[in-house]
């Protein structure tokens, strides 16, 4: 049975106090830190940062770059769950590995021609490889990355359009999660976008075990209570399955 993993999205945190916000989430029971921090442009490899790494081409939104992952790593031993929304993820593997990233999730839409080389390089740097897909991308596109010898270890199903926080959860994406869970029972399946107390059951009953949540956690009077609720939903769904 796959483990329940709760990963608060640091896009919703106070960027001026990132280290203390990370510590607060971990003290509230978070397993991973999912940070939607973005690079200025794809050629600036040194501008890499944690999690949603954007270059202005794959998605339109831009935010902090530079050595944020390296700086945060000095203050935490937490698993840094990195989701890259860039057009050239291969360029970011080495700098993210050196900076201390734990997981490296790239988009299938940006890696159709070189995903085998990409996965191999991610693993060589000691990071966990994952693949993500936009809402409009068929789930079948990730199968080759899961069925081969050099496979990814996580699939991130976007439940909103990537690039912005605070969007509304898209329940129709749960069909992708159900299909994945049936085909790959031991796979880590992550969902990101609009997850909170009102939507978590739809995601966990479909088979998601890694939950990314931003405003629903950081905006709550008691973030620990929300994290406990999210974890409990995963565990209850697993008992029923």
FENGICOR-V616396 format. One record per backbone hydrogen bond with DSSP energy under -0.5 kcal/mol. NH is the residue of the N-H (numbers start at 1). CO is the residue of the C=O. Records with the same first field share a line. If there is no record, write none. Layout:
NH=CO, CO
//
This chain:
5=209
7=5, 211
8=6, 32
9=213
10=8, 34
12=9
13=10
15=13
17=14
18=15
21=17
22=18
23=19
24=20
25=21
26=22
27=23
28=24
29=26
30=25
31=6
32=6
33=79
34=8, 32
35=33, 81
36=34
37=35, 50
38=64
39=54
42=55
44=41
45=43
47=44
48=45
52=35
53=51, 83
54=52
55=85
68=65, 66
71=67
72=68
73=69
74=70, 71
75=72
76=72
79=31
80=78
81=33, 79
82=80, 103
83=81
84=82, 105
85=53, 83
86=84
91=88
92=89
93=89, 90
96=92
97=93
98=94
99=95
100=96, 97
101=96
102=80
103=80
104=128
105=82
106=104, 130
108=132
110=107
111=108
115=111
118=114
119=115
120=116
121=117
122=118
123=119
124=120
125=121, 122
126=123
127=122
128=102
129=127
130=104
131=154
132=106
133=156
137=134
141=138
142=139
143=140
145=142
146=142, 143
147=143
148=144
151=149
152=145
153=129
154=129
155=188
156=131
157=155, 190
158=133, 156
159=192
160=192
164=161
170=159
171=169
173=170
174=171
175=172
176=173
177=173
178=174
179=175
180=176
181=177
182=178
183=179
184=180
187=184
188=153
189=187
190=155, 188
191=210
192=157
193=212
199=196
200=196
203=199
204=200
205=201
206=202
207=203, 204
208=203
209=189
210=189
211=5, 209
212=191, 210
213=7, 211
217=214
218=214
219=215
220=217
225=222
226=222
227=223
228=224
229=225
230=226
231=227
232=228
233=229
234=230
235=231
236=232
237=233
238=234
239=235
240=236
241=237
//
